[in-house]
Amino acid sequence: MITSTERRAPTRSPPRLAAALLIFTELFTWNMSASAEAPARNADVMSVETLYADLIDEAGVVNAIDSGLFKIYEGKSGEQWLARYARQRPLFLKRLANLLDRGLSADDVRAVKIMRAALDSTLPENLRKATYSFSPASNNCENAARKDIPAEELRDALYACFEFFGNNLKFEGRTISRDSAISLLGQMDDADRRKALFFAFAPLWESVNGKDEPDSPYRRRIRDAAGAGLHDSPIEAVARDLSLTPAECEQWLVRILEVWREVTPPEPVEPWDYRYVAGGADRELAAAISSAGILPLVKRYFRDLGADLDAPGVLFDLEFRPDKAPITYTNYITMGRMVEGKWRATRARISADFSDSGLYVLNMLTHESGHAAHYRAIHNRPAFMDIGDDFFCESFADVTSWDVYEPAWQAKYLGHAASEAAGLRSRFTMVTLESTWALFELRMLQNPGADPNEVWTDITSRYLHIIPHPEISWWAQRVQLVTKPGFMVNYGLGAVVTADIRSRIRDSLGQFAAGNPRWYPWVSQHLLRQGLQ
């Protein structure tokens, strides 16, 4: 379903595919022309943007402190940064409200629109609830079982369940993280151990979906999310990006999974064996990948692409810490801006908890490092200093993370390569699972009264050849399912855009799986530096 050789194309293309992909390939040309000459900025808008930049910085610092990364930043505690934010916010609101749209350039109008939208997202009144680092004490997992809990509190409680159970899976007398367990399922040779590790997730599944009763926490959560309809969901946002309808998005996901069903062996497999059957490359390369060694590998790769992740401004928070966020993510500490006449680039941080290693973990860290490189590439006015909508930024982060499955990458950075077929099987097992979650969420949002176990079982047995187990909620592995229902479409359909961008870069620069020093300067200039503009 794409022109790139990275995926076998089906015999028929989804409707409007060529036009949709053209939107993304034309971004390269647009960004070159957009950076040529910036229009004059209104002085009042510039003044408000300066306050906005201060608030963005203060919000980022508070979030970083709340994550546990550090307690003091530039000599101030979290409470001091929060107090500074609280003092400046009213002035920002007043000046923003007084801005007049008439007489402004198109860029100034867009900047004002972005700042006003940020009042409900980036700059909320209760700053500390707008971060992945929710406090487990105030958002206890046990609250998810309460039937009278408001929608936002239910979301926070379910998030806490991923912190409490997902970060603390009990297996063979030790505690491992959710991501590390997923990685091990592709490597572990003993079938009984694999099954035992798979069922170590059971406390998490049950905290999210109970016994699959009609008023389980997840089923109440999806009904709350569906109340606004698809028009207010990530699925509709992705549909807009691709000039599609949600129904056409569903067709795309189905076609991806239909192709996967056609090209994979038809023998049925148990869910606890699924990643193992596809994980030949994971096992072959396991000995070459250590937990301590993955960060130097990733940094070396990005350095070979022209991006220095050792430069001041990128912090890696990879060590285990109690109450650490149960999701691997990248965020800013402070956004790039002019300070005393000089450009200060974005300071980004990557948070993860990898108690074990493997190709899956290596892919995840490379993906997050792609986000950090994206942040660092943006060089624009304060209102445009962000990495953009979820669909584009997740698609771009996989442009580099897919390379860890390439023989050329493995030979250079691991000293040994799995076969191309094994690498592709591992990569697209991950991609198609994300498409499966995306289709699952789309159908649950369309029909929130459906049984999620039955919906998941129908999809996985039909397209992935997985033996049905509707008695267990083994779909409940991704935090996004409860924090932002519909979010998985950014990965499930993002793979189409990832492959297309990779193809366009190769056509312009040549191969980059084993490094290419022109890569980062080129994508920064042609695709990333404009941020939200």
Legacy VTK file of the C-alpha trace (Angstrom):
# vtk DataFile Version 3.0
C-alpha trace
ASCII
DATASET POLYDATA
POINTS 533 float
0.000 0.000 0.000
3.051 2.246 -0.381
5.505 2.843 -3.188
8.496 2.079 -0.993
10.048 -1.391 -1.110
9.831 -1.522 2.676
6.466 -3.237 2.509
4.849 -5.601 0.035
2.092 -3.705 -1.775
-1.419 -5.128 -2.018
-3.065 -5.396 -5.398
-5.426 -2.460 -4.747
-4.588 0.869 -3.100
-6.876 2.459 -0.501
-8.858 5.452 -1.766
-6.940 8.699 -2.145
-3.649 7.107 -1.073
-1.492 8.941 -3.604
-3.020 12.314 -2.731
-2.631 11.690 0.994
1.032 10.735 0.747
1.647 13.771 -1.472
0.770 15.945 1.531
3.808 14.590 3.369
6.274 14.512 0.478
5.434 18.137 -0.317
6.358 19.122 3.250
10.012 18.944 2.193
9.559 21.510 -0.577
7.290 23.741 1.527
9.717 23.949 4.420
12.543 25.011 2.126
10.494 27.928 0.798
8.924 28.765 4.195
12.316 29.330 5.793
13.501 31.684 3.077
11.908 34.896 4.327
10.036 35.402 7.620
7.311 38.077 7.620
7.544 41.045 9.971
6.052 40.343 13.393
3.610 42.516 15.301
5.214 44.066 18.406
2.251 43.227 20.657
2.296 39.599 19.514
6.042 39.420 20.143
5.535 40.700 23.698
2.885 38.070 24.418
5.082 35.356 22.870
7.913 36.260 25.230
5.592 35.596 28.183
4.408 32.412 26.481
8.015 31.207 26.135
8.566 31.856 29.858
5.472 29.809 30.737
6.510 26.978 28.401
9.916 26.853 30.094
8.407 26.903 33.585
5.918 24.172 32.696
8.677 22.002 31.251
10.905 22.417 34.302
8.064 21.590 36.731
7.224 18.462 34.726
10.870 17.383 34.719
11.163 17.894 38.489
7.892 16.038 39.080
9.240 13.133 36.997
11.998 12.678 39.601
14.835 13.446 37.175
16.208 16.140 39.505
14.998 18.228 42.448
16.594 21.574 41.635
16.936 23.291 38.277
19.044 26.411 37.850
19.008 26.875 41.609
15.209 26.716 42.028
12.945 23.985 43.400
9.784 22.739 41.751
7.676 24.867 44.079
9.653 27.961 43.141
9.249 27.259 39.414
5.536 26.616 39.925
5.156 29.865 41.866
6.931 31.749 39.092
4.553 30.166 36.565
1.545 31.155 38.678
2.722 34.783 38.881
3.250 35.165 35.143
0.184 33.318 33.881
-2.384 36.086 34.696
-0.313 38.679 32.855
-0.030 36.375 29.849
-3.790 35.740 29.850
-4.566 39.454 30.031
-2.245 40.411 27.189
-3.378 37.476 25.061
-7.045 38.438 25.526
-6.280 42.004 24.443
-4.620 41.010 21.171
-6.550 42.023 18.080
-6.493 39.677 15.097
-7.053 42.408 12.519
-4.021 43.710 10.727
-1.882 40.702 11.664
0.120 38.620 9.211
-0.953 35.041 8.572
1.948 33.827 10.749
0.953 36.111 13.620
-2.674 34.953 13.382
-1.505 31.334 13.563
0.804 32.113 16.496
-2.068 33.678 18.441
-4.304 30.712 17.637
-1.675 28.272 18.927
-1.157 30.217 22.154
-4.901 30.363 22.803
-5.240 26.619 22.195
-2.356 26.012 24.603
-4.429 27.387 27.462
-6.314 24.070 27.480
-3.341 21.778 26.943
0.242 22.952 27.406
-0.631 25.582 30.009
-3.470 24.237 32.167
-4.483 25.767 35.473
-3.506 22.637 37.353
-0.074 22.249 35.809
0.891 19.167 37.731
-1.979 17.111 36.287
-0.818 17.786 32.731
2.193 15.489 32.835
2.905 11.801 32.515
4.335 11.936 36.034
0.974 11.833 37.844
1.428 11.389 41.565
0.389 7.809 42.469
-0.606 9.024 45.925
-3.322 11.250 44.460
-4.282 8.941 41.607
-4.347 5.511 43.217
-5.028 2.501 41.015
-7.645 1.260 43.477
-9.810 4.237 42.549
-10.394 2.723 39.105
-12.799 0.210 40.651
-15.062 2.999 41.947
-18.230 3.307 39.892
-18.841 6.962 40.839
-15.441 8.293 39.812
-15.455 11.223 37.326
-13.986 10.655 33.856
-10.690 12.492 34.422
-10.105 10.779 37.764
-10.822 7.404 36.165
-8.208 8.157 33.507
-5.661 9.093 36.169
-6.455 6.012 38.244
-5.984 3.720 35.237
-2.691 5.445 34.487
-1.656 4.717 38.082
-2.477 1.040 37.468
0.162 0.969 34.742
2.612 2.551 37.180
1.753 0.187 40.033
1.469 -3.066 38.077
3.109 -2.352 34.707
6.378 -1.161 36.224
6.409 -4.049 38.714
5.676 -7.331 36.951
6.572 -10.280 39.169
8.434 -13.056 37.384
10.674 -15.802 38.767
11.311 -13.965 41.995
12.233 -10.635 40.466
10.519 -7.463 39.317
10.705 -6.357 35.688
9.137 -3.546 33.701
6.425 -3.980 31.122
8.675 -3.035 28.184
11.415 -5.403 29.292
8.910 -8.248 29.622
7.645 -7.638 26.080
11.240 -7.768 24.847
11.887 -11.046 26.680
8.810 -12.688 25.150
10.595 -12.544 21.796
13.804 -14.064 23.168
12.852 -16.722 25.714
13.234 -20.274 24.320
11.375 -22.171 27.043
7.653 -22.250 26.212
6.555 -22.696 29.834
8.610 -19.689 30.938
7.158 -17.614 28.112
3.633 -18.496 29.205
4.454 -17.690 32.830
5.935 -14.318 31.827
2.889 -13.554 29.663
0.555 -14.194 32.603
2.700 -12.005 34.849
0.692 -9.235 33.140
-2.572 -10.581 34.617
-2.718 -8.149 37.593
-2.376 -5.260 35.122
-5.089 -6.627 32.796
-7.469 -7.118 35.706
-6.821 -3.668 37.150
-7.720 -2.196 33.745
-10.618 -4.410 32.670
-11.623 -6.357 35.787
-13.316 -9.626 34.778
-14.513 -7.972 31.563
-17.816 -7.083 33.187
-19.935 -4.378 31.470
-18.944 -1.757 34.058
-15.232 -2.624 34.233
-12.895 0.366 34.525
-11.871 0.234 30.858
-15.403 -0.196 29.591
-16.457 2.870 31.583
-13.405 4.731 30.276
-14.155 3.937 26.622
-17.782 4.984 27.054
-16.602 8.297 28.479
-14.188 8.778 25.567
-16.783 7.791 22.985
-19.256 10.302 24.393
-17.627 13.080 22.378
-17.678 10.935 19.220
-14.859 10.258 16.762
-14.832 13.929 15.751
-12.962 14.756 18.977
-10.569 11.805 18.953
-7.016 11.187 17.691
-8.587 9.079 14.945
-10.365 12.091 13.495
-7.148 14.140 13.753
-5.246 11.532 11.734
-8.097 11.310 9.233
-7.848 15.097 8.720
-4.081 14.864 8.222
-4.569 12.297 5.462
-7.693 13.879 3.944
-9.632 10.742 4.820
-12.710 9.849 6.826
-12.489 7.632 9.931
-14.173 4.910 7.865
-11.381 5.150 5.295
-8.798 5.018 8.096
-10.411 1.758 9.145
-10.092 0.490 5.568
-6.378 1.329 5.582
-5.820 -0.530 8.850
-7.736 -3.534 7.579
-5.673 -3.595 4.367
-2.405 -3.484 6.336
-3.577 -6.437 8.423
-4.953 -8.314 5.424
-1.532 -8.167 3.777
0.087 -9.345 7.008
-2.312 -12.295 7.177
-1.405 -13.197 3.578
2.381 -13.093 3.979
2.743 -14.762 7.410
2.512 -18.516 8.125
-1.107 -19.639 8.638
-0.403 -21.960 11.577
-2.269 -20.759 14.696
-0.117 -19.573 17.586
-0.816 -18.897 21.250
-0.663 -15.229 22.271
2.248 -15.892 24.651
4.218 -17.406 21.730
3.388 -14.766 19.112
6.392 -12.492 19.643
8.696 -15.493 19.956
7.603 -16.992 16.632
8.384 -13.678 14.963
11.496 -12.954 17.039
14.275 -14.779 15.220
16.283 -11.591 14.854
15.679 -10.706 18.526
17.171 -14.025 19.643
20.049 -14.028 17.196
21.168 -10.581 18.315
20.341 -10.812 22.032
23.915 -11.567 23.082
25.174 -8.478 21.261
22.757 -6.099 23.031
23.242 -5.272 26.699
21.202 -2.938 28.879
24.288 -0.863 29.590
25.306 -0.810 25.947
22.155 0.363 24.203
22.567 4.063 24.954
26.136 4.297 23.540
24.919 2.446 20.418
22.039 4.838 19.880
24.198 7.898 20.497
26.818 6.594 18.039
24.182 6.035 15.357
22.736 9.538 15.683
26.247 10.989 15.709
26.861 9.190 12.407
23.659 10.825 11.116
24.988 14.256 12.046
23.020 14.610 15.317
25.015 14.819 18.542
22.886 13.519 21.414
25.813 14.121 23.775
25.517 17.848 23.195
24.272 19.873 26.180
20.527 19.759 26.191
19.629 16.062 25.883
19.163 14.154 29.148
18.553 10.400 29.287
16.633 9.227 32.356
16.857 5.444 31.977
17.466 4.162 35.500
14.762 2.436 37.543
13.116 4.674 40.102
10.086 3.933 42.300
6.943 5.630 40.997
8.608 6.392 37.681
6.232 7.060 34.792
5.041 3.738 33.314
5.533 4.939 29.751
8.626 5.541 27.669
8.438 9.141 26.490
10.333 12.260 25.413
9.513 15.783 26.534
11.210 19.157 26.691
12.686 20.776 29.768
12.936 24.196 28.136
12.071 25.094 24.564
14.520 26.670 22.135
14.497 30.476 22.092
16.662 33.563 21.767
18.408 34.457 25.033
20.472 37.658 25.152
20.764 37.694 21.382
21.894 34.068 21.043
19.943 30.948 20.152
19.499 28.466 23.023
18.370 25.119 21.603
15.618 23.016 23.161
16.644 20.969 26.186
14.994 17.566 25.865
14.741 14.611 28.217
14.015 10.943 27.543
12.394 8.844 30.270
12.377 5.032 30.175
12.726 2.009 32.448
14.539 -0.881 30.767
15.404 -3.648 33.217
16.370 -5.955 30.315
17.631 -5.350 26.802
16.981 -6.632 23.299
16.086 -5.472 19.808
12.637 -4.281 20.925
14.144 -2.078 23.668
16.811 -0.825 21.273
14.084 0.173 18.819
12.182 2.027 21.546
15.209 4.041 22.676
16.038 4.926 19.075
12.422 6.055 18.561
12.558 8.336 21.602
15.943 9.669 20.530
14.300 10.565 17.218
11.865 12.730 19.188
14.767 14.415 20.990
16.534 15.097 17.689
13.253 16.499 16.336
12.944 18.905 19.289
16.543 20.047 18.863
16.085 20.726 15.140
13.284 23.264 15.559
14.474 26.859 15.233
11.540 29.255 15.174
9.519 31.798 17.133
8.115 30.649 20.536
4.583 29.862 19.359
5.945 27.430 16.759
8.498 25.712 19.030
6.941 22.263 19.270
7.241 19.011 17.346
3.758 19.131 15.887
0.767 16.859 15.921
1.059 13.353 17.311
0.656 11.665 13.925
3.565 13.413 12.249
5.975 13.349 15.204
5.387 9.619 15.908
5.805 8.824 12.208
9.072 10.751 12.045
10.536 9.116 15.179
10.257 5.719 13.475
12.271 6.914 10.477
15.426 6.108 12.456
14.101 3.448 14.846
13.254 1.111 11.979
16.939 0.988 11.071
17.845 -1.203 14.047
16.155 -4.040 12.115
18.343 -3.448 9.028
21.320 -5.796 8.397
23.569 -2.823 7.552
22.759 -1.172 10.921
23.275 -4.396 12.850
26.561 -5.217 11.137
28.028 -1.795 11.907
26.713 -1.196 15.426
26.356 -4.737 16.799
29.129 -6.465 14.846
26.696 -9.120 13.642
23.559 -9.056 11.480
20.476 -11.226 11.407
19.043 -12.142 8.034
17.065 -9.475 6.195
13.945 -11.662 6.372
14.280 -12.101 10.151
14.763 -8.366 10.646
11.726 -7.510 8.535
9.612 -10.063 10.402
10.566 -8.534 13.767
10.005 -4.974 12.565
6.633 -5.578 10.961
5.410 -7.746 13.813
5.742 -4.595 15.917
4.162 -2.387 13.231
1.183 -4.686 12.658
0.533 -5.106 16.371
0.248 -1.331 16.567
-2.147 -1.421 13.602
-4.114 -4.063 15.497
-4.404 -1.826 18.576
-5.395 1.071 16.327
-8.199 -0.964 14.713
-9.275 -2.217 18.140
-9.558 1.350 19.480
-11.381 2.606 16.407
-13.990 -0.133 16.715
-14.374 0.338 20.466
-14.930 4.079 20.010
-17.491 3.359 17.298
-19.280 0.820 19.492
-18.380 1.492 23.160
-20.897 -1.078 24.355
-18.946 -3.904 22.697
-16.987 -6.465 24.690
-13.320 -5.412 24.283
-12.071 -8.976 24.736
-14.300 -10.148 21.895
-13.286 -7.239 19.638
-9.584 -7.905 20.283
-9.975 -11.651 19.821
-11.788 -11.234 16.511
-9.018 -8.990 15.114
-6.048 -11.027 16.360
-7.457 -14.399 15.324
-8.559 -13.103 11.912
-5.375 -11.274 10.909
-2.532 -12.456 13.177
-3.376 -16.195 13.336
-3.502 -15.998 17.143
-5.532 -18.649 18.977
-8.622 -17.024 20.556
-8.561 -16.350 24.292
-11.560 -14.076 24.962
-11.373 -14.969 28.648
-8.309 -12.750 29.193
-7.805 -9.033 28.513
-4.313 -9.389 27.109
-4.821 -6.356 24.879
-4.342 -4.136 27.974
-0.601 -3.617 27.516
-0.375 -0.033 26.217
-0.792 2.989 28.493
-2.263 5.044 25.658
-5.371 2.818 25.625
-6.484 4.384 28.902
-4.869 7.830 28.859
-5.988 8.870 25.367
-8.278 6.348 23.632
-7.689 6.396 19.891
-4.016 7.392 20.187
-2.707 4.107 18.755
-3.771 5.150 15.266
-0.763 7.488 15.278
1.443 4.387 15.243
-0.835 2.086 13.251
-1.233 4.418 10.264
1.948 6.336 11.028
3.898 3.404 9.583
2.644 4.327 6.105
4.057 7.836 6.449
7.283 6.540 8.062
7.977 4.304 5.067
7.202 7.116 2.632
9.508 9.612 4.387
12.292 7.002 4.527
11.890 6.419 0.795
11.999 10.154 0.044
15.142 10.666 2.149
16.904 7.737 0.457
16.005 9.125 -2.964
17.504 12.480 -1.972
20.529 11.475 0.145
21.142 7.780 -0.358
21.125 5.045 2.291
21.385 6.005 5.963
20.965 2.736 7.908
24.697 2.696 8.680
24.896 6.453 9.139
25.011 9.404 6.761
26.341 12.736 8.083
24.114 14.681 5.673
20.927 13.146 7.131
20.276 15.358 10.176
21.210 18.704 8.614
19.013 17.822 5.623
15.899 16.695 7.513
16.311 19.587 9.944
16.307 22.124 7.140
13.691 20.496 4.888
11.239 18.960 7.346
11.737 19.829 11.025
13.047 23.315 11.715
9.714 25.113 11.183
8.022 23.250 14.071
4.322 24.160 14.197
4.545 26.780 11.456
LINES 1 534
533 0 1 2 3 4 5 6 7 8 9 10 11 12 13 14 15 16 17 18 19 20 21 22 23 24 25 26 27 28 29 30 31 32 33 34 35 36 37 38 39 40 41 42 43 44 45 46 47 48 49 50 51 52 53 54 55 56 57 58 59 60 61 62 63 64 65 66 67 68 69 70 71 72 73 74 75 76 77 78 79 80 81 82 83 84 85 86 87 88 89 90 91 92 93 94 95 96 97 98 99 100 101 102 103 104 105 106 107 108 109 110 111 112 113 114 115 116 117 118 119 120 121 122 123 124 125 126 127 128 129 130 131 132 133 134 135 136 137 138 139 140 141 142 143 144 145 146 147 148 149 150 151 152 153 154 155 156 157 158 159 160 161 162 163 164 165 166 167 168 169 170 171 172 173 174 175 176 177 178 179 180 181 182 183 184 185 186 187 188 189 190 191 192 193 194 195 196 197 198 199 200 201 202 203 204 205 206 207 208 209 210 211 212 213 214 215 216 217 218 219 220 221 222 223 224 225 226 227 228 229 230 231 232 233 234 235 236 237 238 239 240 241 242 243 244 245 246 247 248 249 250 251 252 253 254 255 256 257 258 259 260 261 262 263 264 265 266 267 268 269 270 271 272 273 274 275 276 277 278 279 280 281 282 283 284 285 286 287 288 289 290 291 292 293 294 295 296 297 298 299 300 301 302 303 304 305 306 307 308 309 310 311 312 313 314 315 316 317 318 319 320 321 322 323 324 325 326 327 328 329 330 331 332 333 334 335 336 337 338 339 340 341 342 343 344 345 346 347 348 349 350 351 352 353 354 355 356 357 358 359 360 361 362 363 364 365 366 367 368 369 370 371 372 373 374 375 376 377 378 379 380 381 382 383 384 385 386 387 388 389 390 391 392 393 394 395 396 397 398 399 400 401 402 403 404 405 406 407 408 409 410 411 412 413 414 415 416 417 418 419 420 421 422 423 424 425 426 427 428 429 430 431 432 433 434 435 436 437 438 439 440 441 442 443 444 445 446 447 448 449 450 451 452 453 454 455 456 457 458 459 460 461 462 463 464 465 466 467 468 469 470 471 472 473 474 475 476 477 478 479 480 481 482 483 484 485 486 487 488 489 490 491 492 493 494 495 496 497 498 499 500 501 502 503 504 505 506 507 508 509 510 511 512 513 514 515 516 517 518 519 520 521 522 523 524 525 526 527 528 529 530 531 532
